[in-house]
Amino acid sequence: MLVLLQVTNMTAQAHTFCQCPPYFDLAQEVDRSWAEGYTGRHVVIAVTDVGVDIDSPNLRPNIASHLSFNFVDNNTNLRPEIFPDYPESLHLTNHGTACSGLIAGIKENDNCSLCGAGVAFNSKVAALKIGQVKKFHWEYNPEISRGLYSAALGYKNQQIHIYSNSWTFDEPFKTLDPFTESAFADGLEKGRQGLGSIFVFPSGPHGNGFTNNIYTIGVASFGINGTVPGKRYLTVAHTNRGSASRKCDNKFGGSSAATAVVSGMIALALEANPSLSLRDIKHLLVESAGYIGLAATSNFTKNCAGKHFHKVFGFGYVQVKEMVHHAKHWNLNRPLLDLTFVWFGFQ
């Protein structure tokens, strides 16, 4: 039986660590996809967050500066706010950098790499700053404006292929505002020359408007040994590993990290077949999903399409090598916008 393994294989050295193969959980087949030559080349992934440290040694070569923008200050300063006197704020200010590292952190060699490597380590990151960390009384919290993230979700949608968004509503049954709905619809119709922009979000609370619609892909993490996290989504990712940043962070995880990991996996599939539409990607995620080795494996049941499904885990974890193989020979689906209704009546 396939057993999910610890993602990281780290060796502590002074104030840093090296990560050695396998870089990711073997069940998800990321390392095996690299061995076949798929590393995310020619794919651009936007990271919408509170800023990205573009000077990070692990990220600098893969930052697409010409596709990056600071929507908060309306300039090109992409860096997050830093609070030197409050080190506890690092998990907030480093969030966008950590997500970017999981997606496109460089792989230094075939042996071990400082701080690990991103899933799609040859892809490019478009850093889109849509919020900032602010001090409220004695606490620090991220603040993201809906007007800014709506604008970012449509930014440069011919050059940006995937929008990785490791943030969501914190309240259940929250619906989208008209501007965001419009940005999603426009991305589906016009993004990537009509193939559709790919929006990836954490699953969030029940009834989350960001994932409870046809325009997005919902992702969450699962617990140790594949235990149930308590939220519902299309697919899952195992994520407890280090991120690529100036200071290595080996505690970054949860649905934010899972969203970044799956965004990188989709980049590998797009490298294999750039003609994939948003609808194709969704089908590929289902076709390549696995569920053996989870604590809840026995609770997966077949749906009417013959696919194993779980009410919380969705279709299971992504086996990206299988996803890439399917992508190479995939029969393209018609875009969602082409699926119009035909009415029959008396003439």
URNOR-V902362 format. One record per helix or strand. SS is the DSSP state (helix for helix, strand for strand). FROM is the first residue (numbers start at 1). LEN is the number of residues. If there is no record, write none. Layout:
SS/FROM/LEN  SS/FROM/LEN
This chain:
strand/10/4  strand/16/5  helix/26/3  helix/30/6  strand/44/6  helix/60/3  strand/63/1  helix/65/3  strand/69/2  strand/75/1  helix/87/7  helix/95/10  strand/112/3  strand/124/6  strand/131/6  strand/139/6  helix/146/7  strand/162/4  helix/178/17  strand/198/5  strand/216/6  helix/224/3  strand/235/3  strand/243/1  strand/249/1  helix/254/19  helix/278/10  strand/289/2  helix/297/3  strand/301/2  strand/308/3  strand/314/1  strand/317/2  helix/320/9  helix/336/3
